[in-house]
Amino acid sequence: MSETAQPPGTAQIGVTGLAVMGRNLARNFARNGYTVAVHNRTAAKTEELVSDFGDEGAFLPATTPEELVESLERPRRVLVMVKAGAPTDAVIEEFAPLLEKGDMIIDGGNAHFEDTRRREQALRERGIHFVGTGVSGGEEGALHGPSIMPGGSAESYDSLGPMLGKISAKAEDGTPCVTHVGPDGAGHFVKMVHNGIEYADMQLIGEAYQLLREVGGYSPAEIAGIFRTWNTGRLDSYLIEITAEVLAHTDAATGEPFVDVVLDQAEQKGTGRWTVQSALDLGVPVSGIAEAVFARAVSGHADLRKTSRHLAGPTPRKLSEDEAATFADQVEQALYASKIVAYTQGFHQIAVGSEQYGWNIDLGRIAAIWRAGCIIRAAFLDRVTRAYDAQPGMVSLLADQGFADETAAAQDDWRAVVATAVTNGVPTPGFAATLAYYDSLRAPRLPAALTQGQRDYFGAHTYHRTDRPGTFHTLWGGDRSETGS
């Protein structure tokens, strides 16, 4: 349909910011029967979108914010798809004066949830709904159906939700992968934690690859075959699927495995780091996620690594073919158990954040909308969904009997893999951290008791006793008698 066929005031949604994600979301809306007003600071991008994809649906090109707003039906919905931070604030300040009470601005970028909370409050005072919305799935997901995590007011979701449901990914049971996450910054908080889990998942997969190659002696092509086999079972997921594709790929220029010609310095855009920073603020242990962030940081410090090449390490033991096959099975167990722990940590952070900020987030619904469209989509999220639906107040995913039984069954192999990694000098911070977390939860006593004694000794920070209530302090510099209150 030509853009000239639509009069002003009829577009159901406007999109400003037409880089890859914004353009593909605009196309997704249009493909699903919505009239979409489109705008970009550089008018050429708007013209290019309409020229290249105008036959996919109804687009109303706008050259100014004023034109975009005039194109929209009421309540007006403006989707902002620009870089997080100052650029987002600038666009909001451009559009907010043009909007009326009841209209909404939707931020679909990777904004920090605290920025979203600030913006939501400021716009609420002006009568405008601000909907901080996590969108996961990359450029393909944006076009064909992402997982969508909107926050903001319930009133805004009543208006926007059906549209988001139509363009979202659909789980195998047909459920749209979108839900109203909660007020103000809840949507962007959940998207942030999603990305933190993604970091952990990718790190664990990377460690599995490294172990299979350096200890198991497998080639990248052979490891691709192993991952394809794993993808037919309980590890069935998007990340396992694409890992096999990457490992099977051969570099055209050199004829070498593609993975061997890629510089081993992982980049990051910040959401994983935000997850860890938020977890520290909330006092939530997310060690598996944190180690994934730190592993990327280590990989990026080329000079530090170069000057450390001389450090001594063990000589790896070469495995026989049968031993390598057994080891590969052990790695699968370690990967699955570590994955459960990484998700456990992420969901715990969401639960604590929800309580801290008063969001009342439904963890079962979050698991449900991650089943399709998003980067961490995986078959086992069906079970996570059922676990939280059965026990809505569940403190830890490991409290679910099924997941507890699986980690228990995996623990011997999990421990063997970590021990093998250590004795062979292969760094596995993800496997080691998730196993340590697992053991910390199951331990009847932790050395924190000694830590509290030390704190009381040097700083009179007091402690609690196991045998009676109250707060106590030992007079370490005196007669070592105990005072209590």
Disulfide bonds with the S-S distance in Angstrom:
none
